[in-house]
Amino acid sequence: MSRPRVVVYTRARCGLCRAAEAQARREARRADVQFVDVDTEPRLADRYGVRVPVVVVDGVEVAELEVPPGAVRAAVRRARRRRRRARFGPRSEPA
């Protein structure tokens, strides 16, 4: 089964961004994590503006600016469950 994808959109010299990066490293150990500087691409700079950091897990924005403790971990867990259900179907309850 493939791992959830976590993308942290950041910018240079951003204290909140550094904190979000460290938190994503700690909380997303069972996911593939990527850090993207929005200033490297005009389209991203336009989209995210000053609301960085933004954390996205499997295409779903889960946090911006300040990332609550446990938010990345919980989002990765939800993504893993969604992937498992998509692959194996919903769990059936015993009769």
N, C-alpha and C positions, 0 to 999 in steps of 0.2 A: 504494500500500500504506500502510495506517495505521501510525503509529509506536507503539512500545511505550509503555506508561504506567508511570511511576515515581511512587510516592507515598511521601513521607517523613513518618512520624508523629512529631511532636515535641511539646515543651512549652516555654513561656517560661522564660527564665533557666536553660537547660540547656546547659552547655558541650559535651557530647557531641552534642547535637542540632545546635548551630551547626556543628560540625565535619562532621557527616553531611550537612547542607544544602550546605555548600561542596563537599564531595566529590561529591555527586549533581550539582551544577551542572557540575563539571569533567568527570565521567565519563559523563554521560547526555546528551550533546549531540545524539545521534540519537534522542531519546525526548522524550515530553511529560512534564514534571516538575511535580508538585504537592506543596506542603508543607501539612500539616494539623496544627494545634495540637489535641491530644487533649482538652485542657481546655475546648474550646468546645462539646463534646457529651458528656453523661454516659455514653452508650453506649460511646464511644471511650475515655473515661477508665477505665471499668470493664474494657474489653477489654485495653488496653495497660498500665494501671497505671503502675508505675515502670520498665518495661522499654523505655522510649524512649531513643534513636530506634529506630524500626523502619522498614526499607526494604522496600517491596513493589514487585515488577516484574511487571506483567500478572497481578496477583492472587496471586503467589507470594512469600512472605516470604523475603528473601535475606540479611538481616542484622538484628541487634538489638544495642543498646548500643554496642559499638564496631564500626565498619564497616571491614573490612580493605581496604587499598589494592587497587584493581582489581576489587573485588567488584561494584560497580554496573555498571561497564563490561562485565564478563563476563556478568552477568545480562541486560543489555540485548542483548548479542550473541546469547545463547541465545534470547531472546524474538524477536528479528528472524528467526533461523533457523526457529523454530517457526512463525512467521507465514508465512514464505516457503513452507515445506513444506505448510502448510494451504492455501495459495493455489494453488501450482503442483504439488504432489505431490512425493514424494521424488525426488532425482536418481537417474537410472539410470547405472550404470557401463557404459563401452564394452565391447563384446563382445570 
